[in-house]
Amino acid sequence: MKLKKRVVLGAIGAVASVLALGSFATVSQTNEVLAATTTTNTMKLVHGAYVYNKNGKRLKRFQGSRYKTHLYKGATVKFADKLESIEPNTKQYFLLDDDNYHQTWLPYTKIGKSYYYNIGSGGYINAANVGQINQKPLYTAEATVKVKTPNSFPVGRGKDNMMIKNNQKIKVDRTTLKQEDPSTVPSYRISGTKTGFLAKSVVVTPPRQKLLTFSGYTYVLVNDSINTFNNKGEVRENQQPPFEAYRPFGKGDKLPVDELLYIWLPKENKAELFYHLLGDSGMGDIVYVDNSKDNLSYLKADDCKYIGGPFLTPVNTPEQAKADTQLATSTEKSDLQKLIDQENVV
């Protein structure tokens, strides 16, 4: 008897699945003209969206159908304009380039206090409902979050000091990094402040789009198991024979750095970019401390990727790096000759 019940229930479940799939297919068909067949020139919705005209008025019909005036969360939609490079932090909505610093935007139209993307055929959707463009996360310069807390509490210092109340809506413009693990996002920075930080745990309506990261240090992400180098571009002694298999840092490690510079490599007859590992960052990791204690550890830039904090540019050129090496070599030879001369005199 139990077996029969299971068979019957299984059959009902199968029918329900078919019906559900049929229903989903119907919904998809209503957006067939909008749905993208490739990932190029498309955006993905993070929230349901209505279609508006160029004046910000909701359309009753779009592309000949009233069903296409409402797009569902998760829908992929074509856009009409072209992506353009911009100066960092000059637009409300933007994308980060592959270097995690330079930015691109999809031109939008501002109507009142809202921003709209052109999806063609006279239709526009609110940018606040978009989560991705060309499979890249969409960033916003500022977002409004809602706080849930049993008691009011203060944040910020000096002129940034304020009381946060239950159900209060607050504008934020950055997420923060923990030095030991930059992937952790413990709080948001309140817009217009330098010291006003709001714990993520009290926010009940987080931003729909990503926010840029706030960090006092520059951080890089390690691509693979890597060596560290000295200021001559040589592998450090603790990784030379018989310890050549030792790699102090591995894929996924996030490390603070404070300088980007070219170091001339005589054996390879070329200059390469290196990050200088921050010497005293307060990190408790013994491996990090051991490899940065003398403040002369460097990482190959090709082994890392910038992920947050102040963006570094090279402090020198390849030509300057080569000249510095030649000068240093000449000085070393001169010092050596002086020692030899002194030895001969004695």
C-alpha positions as CSV (number, residue, x, y, z in Angstrom):
1,M,0.0,0.0,0.0
2,K,2.8,2.3,0.9
3,L,4.5,1.6,-2.4
4,K,1.3,2.5,-4.3
5,K,1.1,5.8,-2.4
6,R,4.7,6.5,-3.4
7,V,4.0,5.8,-7.0
8,V,0.9,8.0,-7.0
9,L,2.7,10.8,-5.2
10,G,5.6,10.5,-7.7
11,A,3.2,10.7,-10.6
12,I,1.6,13.8,-9.1
13,G,5.0,15.3,-8.6
14,A,6.0,14.6,-12.2
15,V,2.8,16.2,-13.5
16,A,3.3,19.2,-11.2
17,S,6.8,19.6,-12.6
18,V,5.6,19.5,-16.2
19,L,2.9,22.0,-15.4
20,A,5.5,24.2,-13.7
21,L,7.8,24.0,-16.6
22,G,5.0,24.8,-18.9
23,S,4.1,27.9,-16.8
24,F,7.7,29.0,-16.8
25,A,8.0,28.6,-20.5
26,T,4.9,30.8,-21.0
27,V,6.5,33.6,-18.8
28,S,9.8,33.3,-20.8
29,Q,7.8,33.6,-24.1
30,T,6.4,36.9,-22.9
31,N,9.9,38.3,-22.9
32,E,11.1,36.5,-26.0
33,V,11.9,39.6,-27.9
34,L,13.9,41.0,-25.0
35,A,15.7,37.8,-24.0
36,A,19.3,37.7,-25.0
37,T,20.8,34.7,-27.0
38,T,24.4,35.8,-26.1
39,T,26.1,37.5,-23.2
40,T,27.1,40.5,-25.3
41,N,25.1,43.7,-24.8
42,T,22.9,42.1,-22.1
43,M,22.0,42.9,-18.6
44,K,20.6,40.7,-15.8
45,L,17.9,41.9,-13.5
46,V,18.4,41.7,-9.7
47,H,14.8,42.8,-9.1
48,G,11.6,42.9,-11.1
49,A,11.4,45.9,-13.4
50,Y,8.7,47.8,-15.3
51,V,9.3,49.3,-18.7
52,Y,9.1,53.1,-19.1
53,N,9.3,55.6,-21.9
54,K,12.0,58.2,-22.3
55,N,10.0,60.5,-19.9
56,G,9.9,58.0,-17.1
57,K,6.3,57.1,-17.6
58,R,5.3,53.4,-17.4
59,L,4.3,51.9,-20.7
60,K,1.0,50.1,-21.1
61,R,2.3,48.1,-24.1
62,F,5.8,47.4,-25.2
63,Q,6.8,45.8,-28.5
64,G,3.2,45.3,-29.2
65,S,2.4,43.4,-26.0
66,R,1.2,44.4,-22.5
67,Y,2.9,41.4,-21.0
68,K,6.3,42.7,-22.0
69,T,5.9,45.8,-19.8
70,H,7.0,43.9,-16.7
71,L,10.3,42.0,-16.6
72,Y,11.0,39.4,-13.9
73,K,13.9,39.1,-11.4
74,G,16.7,37.1,-13.1
75,A,15.6,38.0,-16.6
76,T,18.4,38.7,-19.2
77,V,17.6,41.8,-21.2
78,K,19.3,43.3,-24.3
79,F,20.4,47.0,-24.0
80,A,20.6,49.5,-26.8
81,D,23.7,51.7,-26.0
82,K,27.4,50.9,-26.0
83,L,29.8,50.6,-23.0
84,E,32.2,53.5,-22.7
85,S,35.4,54.1,-20.6
86,I,35.1,56.8,-17.9
87,E,37.2,58.5,-15.3
88,P,36.9,56.5,-12.0
89,N,34.1,57.5,-9.7
90,T,32.3,59.9,-12.0
91,K,29.1,58.0,-12.5
92,Q,26.3,56.6,-10.4
93,Y,26.3,53.2,-12.0
94,F,29.4,51.6,-13.5
95,L,31.5,48.5,-14.1
96,L,35.0,47.7,-12.9
97,D,37.5,46.7,-15.6
98,D,39.6,43.6,-15.3
99,D,42.3,45.5,-13.3
100,N,39.7,46.2,-10.6
101,Y,40.3,49.9,-10.8
102,H,39.5,51.5,-14.2
103,Q,35.8,51.8,-14.9
104,T,33.3,51.6,-17.7
105,W,29.7,52.6,-17.8
106,L,26.6,51.9,-19.9
107,P,25.1,55.4,-20.6
108,Y,21.9,56.0,-18.7
109,T,19.3,58.7,-18.8
110,K,18.5,60.5,-15.5
111,I,14.8,61.3,-15.0
112,G,14.0,63.0,-11.7
113,K,16.0,61.1,-9.1
114,S,16.2,57.8,-11.0
115,Y,18.5,56.5,-13.7
116,Y,17.2,54.5,-16.7
117,Y,18.9,52.2,-19.3
118,N,17.7,52.1,-22.9
119,I,16.5,48.7,-24.0
120,G,15.4,49.7,-27.4
121,S,12.0,50.0,-29.1
122,G,11.4,53.1,-27.0
123,G,11.7,51.2,-23.7
124,Y,13.7,52.0,-20.6
125,I,14.2,50.2,-17.3
126,N,15.4,51.6,-13.9
127,A,19.1,50.9,-13.4
128,A,18.4,50.2,-9.8
129,N,16.9,46.9,-10.8
130,V,20.0,45.7,-12.8
131,G,22.6,43.5,-11.1
132,Q,24.9,42.6,-14.0
133,I,26.0,43.9,-17.4
134,N,27.7,41.6,-19.8
135,Q,28.0,39.1,-16.9
136,K,30.0,41.6,-14.8
137,P,28.6,42.9,-11.5
138,L,27.1,46.4,-11.6
139,Y,28.5,48.9,-9.1
140,T,26.7,51.9,-7.6
141,A,28.4,55.0,-6.2
142,E,25.9,55.1,-3.4
143,A,23.0,53.1,-2.1
144,T,20.3,53.3,0.6
145,V,20.1,50.7,3.3
146,K,17.6,50.1,6.1
147,V,18.7,49.4,9.7
148,K,17.1,47.0,12.2
149,T,18.3,47.4,15.8
150,P,16.6,47.1,19.2
151,N,18.5,50.2,20.5
152,S,19.9,53.3,19.0
153,F,23.7,53.5,18.9
154,P,26.4,56.1,17.9
155,V,28.8,55.8,15.0
156,G,31.6,58.1,13.7
157,R,33.9,60.4,15.4
158,G,33.9,64.2,15.6
159,K,31.8,65.8,12.9
160,D,30.9,62.4,11.7
161,N,29.3,61.4,15.0
162,M,25.6,60.5,14.7
163,M,23.0,58.3,16.3
164,I,21.6,55.3,14.4
165,K,17.9,54.5,15.0
166,N,15.7,51.5,14.3
167,N,14.2,51.4,10.8
168,Q,16.3,54.3,9.8
169,K,17.3,54.5,6.1
170,I,20.9,55.5,5.5
171,K,23.0,56.2,2.4
172,V,26.3,54.3,2.2
173,D,29.1,54.5,-0.4
174,R,31.7,51.8,0.5
175,T,32.1,48.4,2.0
176,T,35.1,47.8,4.3
177,L,37.9,45.2,4.4
178,K,39.4,43.4,7.3
179,Q,43.1,43.5,7.0
180,E,43.4,39.7,7.7
181,D,40.8,38.8,5.2
182,P,39.7,41.4,2.6
183,S,36.9,39.1,1.3
184,T,35.1,39.7,4.6
185,V,32.7,42.7,4.5
186,P,31.9,43.6,8.1
187,S,30.4,47.1,7.5
188,Y,29.4,49.9,5.2
189,R,30.8,53.4,5.2
190,I,28.1,56.1,5.6
191,S,28.1,58.5,2.7
192,G,29.8,61.8,3.4
193,T,31.8,60.6,6.3
194,K,35.3,59.3,6.9
195,T,34.7,57.5,10.2
196,G,31.0,56.6,10.1
197,F,30.8,52.8,9.7
198,L,27.6,50.8,9.9
199,A,27.9,47.1,10.9
200,K,26.5,44.8,8.2
201,S,24.8,42.8,10.8
202,V,22.2,45.5,11.5
203,V,21.4,46.1,7.8
204,V,18.2,44.4,6.7
205,T,18.0,45.7,3.1
206,P,21.5,45.6,1.7
207,P,22.4,47.3,-1.6
208,R,21.2,45.6,-4.8
209,Q,24.4,46.6,-6.6
210,K,28.0,46.3,-5.4
211,L,29.9,49.1,-3.7
212,L,33.5,49.9,-4.0
213,T,35.8,48.7,-1.2
214,F,37.3,51.0,1.4
215,S,40.7,50.1,2.7
216,G,43.6,52.0,4.2
217,Y,46.0,49.6,2.5
218,T,46.4,48.5,-1.1
219,Y,45.6,44.7,-1.4
220,V,46.5,42.2,-4.0
221,L,45.2,38.8,-4.6
222,V,47.7,36.0,-5.2
223,N,47.0,34.0,-8.4
224,D,49.0,30.8,-7.5
225,S,51.7,29.5,-5.2
226,I,54.5,32.2,-5.4
227,N,58.0,33.1,-4.3
228,T,59.0,36.4,-2.7
229,F,62.0,38.3,-4.0
230,N,64.6,40.7,-2.7
231,N,65.2,44.2,-4.1
232,K,67.4,42.8,-6.8
233,G,64.6,40.6,-8.1
234,E,66.2,37.5,-6.7
235,V,64.3,34.7,-5.0
236,R,64.7,35.2,-1.2
237,E,67.2,33.0,0.6
238,N,64.5,31.1,2.5
239,Q,63.2,29.8,-0.8
240,Q,66.6,28.8,-2.4
241,P,68.2,25.3,-2.2
242,P,67.6,23.2,-0.3
243,F,64.3,25.0,0.3
244,E,63.4,25.7,-3.4
245,A,60.1,23.9,-3.1
246,Y,58.9,26.4,-0.4
247,R,56.4,28.9,-1.5
248,P,55.3,31.3,1.3
249,F,52.0,32.4,-0.3
250,G,49.4,30.5,-2.2
251,K,46.4,31.0,-4.5
252,G,43.7,33.1,-2.9
253,D,46.0,34.9,-0.3
254,K,45.2,38.6,0.0
255,L,48.3,40.7,0.9
256,P,48.9,44.4,1.7
257,V,51.4,46.2,-0.5
258,D,52.6,49.8,-0.5
259,E,54.6,50.3,-3.7
260,L,54.7,49.3,-7.3
261,L,58.1,49.5,-9.1
262,Y,60.3,48.1,-11.8
263,I,63.3,46.0,-10.9
264,W,65.9,45.3,-13.5
265,L,66.7,41.6,-13.9
266,P,70.3,41.3,-15.4
267,K,70.1,37.6,-16.2
268,E,66.9,38.2,-18.2
269,N,68.0,41.6,-19.5
270,K,64.7,43.2,-18.8
271,A,62.7,45.0,-16.1
272,E,59.7,43.6,-14.4
273,L,57.0,45.1,-12.2
274,F,57.0,44.2,-8.5
275,Y,54.8,45.0,-5.6
276,H,56.6,45.9,-2.3
277,L,55.1,43.8,0.5
278,L,54.0,46.0,3.4
279,G,56.6,45.5,6.1
280,D,54.6,46.1,9.3
281,S,51.0,45.6,8.7
282,G,50.0,44.2,12.0
283,M,49.0,40.9,10.5
284,G,49.4,38.0,13.0
285,D,50.2,35.4,10.3
286,I,53.6,33.9,11.1
287,V,54.4,33.2,7.4
288,Y,53.6,36.8,6.5
289,V,55.7,38.2,9.4
290,D,58.7,35.9,8.5
291,N,58.6,37.1,4.8
292,S,58.2,40.8,5.5
293,K,60.1,41.5,8.7
294,D,63.1,43.1,7.0
295,N,60.9,45.3,4.8
296,L,62.6,44.0,1.7
297,S,60.2,41.5,0.2
298,Y,58.7,41.9,-3.2
299,L,56.0,40.1,-5.2
300,K,55.9,39.9,-9.0
301,A,53.0,42.0,-10.2
302,D,52.1,39.2,-12.8
303,D,51.6,36.8,-9.9
304,C,49.0,39.1,-8.3
305,K,45.8,41.1,-9.0
306,Y,44.8,44.4,-7.5
307,I,41.6,44.0,-5.4
308,G,41.2,47.1,-3.3
309,G,42.6,50.2,-1.5
310,P,44.6,53.0,-3.1
311,F,45.6,52.2,-6.7
312,L,49.3,52.1,-7.1
313,T,51.2,53.3,-10.2
314,P,54.9,52.5,-10.9
315,V,57.3,54.9,-9.0
316,N,59.9,54.4,-11.8
317,T,60.4,53.4,-15.4
318,P,62.2,50.3,-16.8
319,E,65.0,52.6,-18.0
320,Q,65.4,54.0,-14.5
321,A,65.5,50.6,-13.0
322,K,68.3,49.5,-15.3
323,A,70.3,52.7,-14.6
324,D,69.9,52.2,-10.9
325,T,71.2,48.6,-11.2
326,Q,74.2,49.7,-13.2
327,L,75.0,52.5,-10.7
328,A,74.7,50.0,-7.8
329,T,76.9,47.5,-9.6
330,S,79.5,50.2,-10.2
331,T,79.4,51.3,-6.5
332,E,79.8,47.7,-5.3
333,K,82.8,47.3,-7.6
334,S,84.4,50.5,-6.2
335,D,83.8,49.4,-2.6
336,L,85.3,46.0,-3.4
337,Q,88.4,47.5,-4.9
338,K,88.8,49.7,-1.8
339,L,88.8,46.7,0.4
340,I,91.3,44.9,-1.9
341,D,93.6,47.9,-1.8
342,Q,93.4,48.1,2.0
343,E,94.3,44.4,2.2
344,N,97.3,44.9,0.0
345,V,98.5,47.8,2.1
346,V,98.2,45.7,5.3
